[in-house]
Amino acid sequence: MILVRHEIGEVLRDFRQQKGRTLRQVAGRASVALGYLSEVERGQKEASSEILASVAEALEVPISIIMREVSDRLSVLEGMPTFPDVVPDDLVALDAELAESELSLH
């Protein structure tokens, strides 16, 4: 069974380690108990949206980036295709053509 809390914990740990911060540093900046944050990172506890926001702020990472990474990981675990972060060139060209044709109609 895929548990979202496991992926959230792994993403938070990955970002913390990428930033070169200790669990104690992040817990202190986020005003979260060290033991609780440790349990969140290990996927043993569900973090509230307030806790996630505090930890994201302590890590200086937007919560949207954290949740996107969680979503991407869940997609992989579920065997779903991942989608590119950019709009393909052919869709950009089509959008430009549609906008141009709308202008010519007016």
Summary of the structure (lengths in Angstrom):
residues: 106
radius of gyration: 19.5
end to end distance: 55.1
largest distance: 63.9
contacts: 255
relative contact order: 0.14
helix: 70%
strand: 0%
